[in-house]
Amino acid sequence: MNNQVLGTVVGIIFVVLGLALLTRYKTLSTHKYFRILIVFVSILLICFGIFMGWESIEKIWIGEV
């Protein structure tokens, strides 16, 4: 497995983790500040996963190895 495919898979994993945190943030904590922190971290995970996946897919399309 080359680096581009691995980057795409890891990006998808980060997006899934971010979405899981985002959907379950109310049951993970009852404190307001922890909920805000969980939402912030989940948004960061989703954005980072999209960025990693997009960069890897773009490298596959361009043909960089």
C-alpha positions as CSV (number, residue, x, y, z in Angstrom):
1,M,0.0,0.0,0.0
2,N,1.5,3.3,-1.0
3,N,1.4,6.6,0.9
4,Q,-1.5,8.1,-1.0
5,V,-3.8,5.2,-0.2
6,L,-2.7,5.2,3.4
7,G,-3.4,8.9,3.7
8,T,-6.8,8.5,2.2
9,V,-7.7,5.7,4.6
10,V,-6.4,7.6,7.6
11,G,-8.3,10.7,6.5
12,I,-11.5,8.6,6.4
13,I,-10.8,7.2,9.9
14,F,-10.4,10.8,11.2
15,V,-13.6,11.9,9.6
16,V,-15.5,8.9,11.1
17,L,-14.0,9.6,14.6
18,G,-14.9,13.3,14.4
19,L,-18.5,12.4,13.3
20,A,-18.8,9.9,16.1
21,L,-17.7,12.5,18.7
22,L,-20.0,15.1,17.2
23,T,-23.1,12.8,17.4
24,R,-22.4,11.6,20.9
25,Y,-21.1,14.8,22.6
26,K,-24.1,15.2,24.8
27,T,-23.8,11.7,26.3
28,L,-20.0,12.0,26.8
29,S,-20.2,14.8,29.3
30,T,-22.7,16.9,31.2
31,H,-20.4,19.9,31.7
32,K,-20.8,22.9,29.3
33,Y,-17.1,23.5,28.8
34,F,-16.3,19.8,28.1
35,R,-19.1,19.8,25.5
36,I,-17.7,22.8,23.8
37,L,-14.2,21.2,23.8
38,I,-15.6,17.9,22.4
39,V,-17.4,19.8,19.6
40,F,-14.2,21.8,18.8
41,V,-12.1,18.6,18.7
42,S,-14.6,16.8,16.6
43,I,-14.7,19.7,14.1
44,L,-10.9,19.7,14.0
45,L,-10.8,15.9,13.4
46,I,-13.3,16.2,10.6
47,C,-11.5,19.0,8.9
48,F,-8.1,17.3,9.3
49,G,-9.5,14.1,7.8
50,I,-11.0,15.9,4.9
51,F,-7.7,17.7,4.3
52,M,-5.7,14.5,4.5
53,G,-8.0,12.6,2.2
54,W,-8.2,15.4,-0.3
55,E,-4.4,15.8,-0.5
56,S,-3.9,12.1,-0.9
57,I,-6.6,11.8,-3.6
58,E,-5.2,14.8,-5.4
59,K,-1.7,13.3,-5.4
60,I,-3.2,10.1,-6.8
61,W,-4.9,12.0,-9.6
62,I,-1.8,14.1,-10.5
63,G,0.4,11.0,-10.4
64,E,2.9,12.1,-7.7
65,V,4.6,9.2,-6.0
